[in-house]
Amino acid sequence: MRRVTRNAVVLLLVVVVGLLALGALPGLLKSGDPYYVTAEPVNASEVGNASAAVAVGDLSERRFPYTTEALRNGTSEPYWRGPWGLKGAFTHSPFDEVSALSGRNATAAQGEGVLVSDNGTLYRMAVGQRV
């Protein structure tokens, strides 16, 4: 193999490995305080427009892992934002999920969270830190 071809192949391999590491590294960063998605049951009388709730009975667990876990357990696994906001650009976050749910029905937004309906039960989904 020619020297130039060998150098090009080595450079290409270094770039590919670097890009793979860049994609995996942000998911491993755990700094700062963790954030959780919480699902708090609410009565229809407590909310102004219960009919505006987003129906989440058919949510994909792969697309909404934090939300589906919060609906099952009341809270999700922790999510660390990582330093300098770098992680949010490369990884899926609970903030993305709550934003996507409120995007389905803007009137379901409840401050920092969103009102959802699962099997006839109303929940207020929000992202926050434990105190």
C-alpha distance (Angstrom), angle and dihedral (degrees) to the residues before:
residue distance angle dihedral
M1 . . .
R2 3.76 . .
R3 3.76 119.7 .
V4 3.81 93.8 -118.5
T5 3.82 92.4 50.4
R6 3.79 91.6 48.1
N7 3.81 91.6 50.6
A8 3.81 91.1 48.3
V9 3.81 91.6 51.0
V10 3.82 91.9 47.7
L11 3.82 91.0 48.5
L12 3.81 90.8 49.1
L13 3.82 91.1 50.5
V14 3.81 91.5 48.8
V15 3.82 90.6 51.1
V16 3.82 92.6 48.6
V17 3.82 93.0 48.0
G18 3.81 90.2 46.3
L19 3.80 92.3 51.9
L20 3.80 91.3 47.9
A21 3.81 90.4 50.7
L22 3.80 91.0 48.2
G23 3.80 89.8 53.6
A24 3.81 94.3 48.7
L25 3.79 99.9 38.1
P26 3.82 99.8 69.1
G27 3.81 90.9 55.7
L28 3.79 89.5 57.5
L29 3.80 96.2 50.4
K30 3.79 110.7 107.0
S31 3.75 113.0 175.7
G32 3.75 133.6 136.0
D33 3.76 126.0 17.1
P34 3.81 118.7 -31.8
Y35 3.80 123.2 -113.9
Y36 3.81 124.3 -143.4
V37 3.78 135.4 -165.0
T38 3.80 109.2 -129.0
A39 3.78 127.4 -163.3
E40 3.79 109.9 -155.7
P41 3.83 115.9 -174.1
V42 3.81 112.7 -128.6
N43 3.78 134.4 -173.6
A44 3.79 119.1 -115.4
S45 3.80 88.2 -122.8
E46 3.84 90.7 59.5
V47 3.80 94.0 59.6
G48 3.76 126.1 62.6
N49 3.80 100.1 -134.7
A50 3.81 112.1 19.4
S51 3.81 91.2 171.2
A52 3.82 88.9 66.6
A53 3.81 91.8 66.0
V54 3.79 116.4 123.9
A55 3.82 111.9 -114.1
V56 3.81 106.9 -127.7
G57 3.79 101.9 173.6
D58 3.80 91.3 110.6
L59 3.81 99.6 44.6
S60 3.78 116.2 141.1
E61 3.79 111.9 -120.2
R62 3.79 89.3 -146.7
R63 3.80 93.8 54.6
F64 3.83 96.9 38.0
P65 3.84 105.9 30.3
Y66 3.82 95.7 150.6
T67 3.80 94.1 46.3
T68 3.81 96.3 46.9
E69 3.80 91.4 47.9
A70 3.81 91.3 48.8
L71 3.81 90.1 51.6
R72 3.83 90.0 52.0
N73 3.82 99.1 41.7
G74 3.79 106.5 18.0
T75 3.81 91.5 -112.0
S76 3.78 137.3 41.2
E77 3.77 134.8 -128.9
P78 3.80 113.4 -77.7
Y79 3.78 121.9 -88.6
W80 3.80 120.6 -158.5
R81 3.79 115.7 -154.1
G82 3.79 94.1 -148.2
P83 3.79 128.0 -142.5
W84 3.80 123.8 -46.9
G85 3.82 94.2 0.4
L86 3.80 90.2 -81.3
K87 3.79 94.8 127.3
G88 3.81 95.7 58.4
A89 3.79 91.7 61.3
F90 3.81 93.1 56.7
T91 3.81 106.7 31.6
H92 3.78 140.6 54.7
S93 3.79 112.5 -103.6
P94 3.81 138.5 -172.9
F95 3.80 87.1 -114.5
D96 3.82 87.9 63.3
E97 3.80 90.8 51.6
V98 3.81 96.3 50.3
S99 3.79 89.7 45.7
A100 3.82 91.0 51.0
L101 3.81 91.2 49.5
S102 3.79 92.8 50.2
G103 3.79 88.0 47.0
R104 3.80 89.4 60.8
N105 3.80 89.9 61.2
A106 3.79 118.0 5.5
T107 3.81 92.6 -165.4
A108 3.82 89.3 62.6
A109 3.82 91.3 67.1
Q110 3.80 111.0 116.8
G111 3.79 107.9 -170.2
E112 3.81 105.8 -73.4
G113 3.80 92.7 -6.6
V114 3.76 141.4 48.2
L115 3.81 134.4 -118.4
V116 3.81 113.0 -121.2
S117 3.78 135.4 179.6
D118 3.81 122.1 -144.0
N119 3.82 119.4 177.5
G120 3.80 91.7 -23.8
T121 3.80 95.1 -49.1
L122 3.80 120.4 114.6
Y123 3.80 119.6 -137.7
R124 3.77 133.9 -178.0
M125 3.80 106.4 -138.1
A126 3.79 116.4 -159.5
V127 3.79 140.0 158.7
G128 3.76 116.1 -128.3
Q129 3.75 148.1 133.4
R130 3.76 125.8 -98.5
V131 3.76 115.0 -113.0
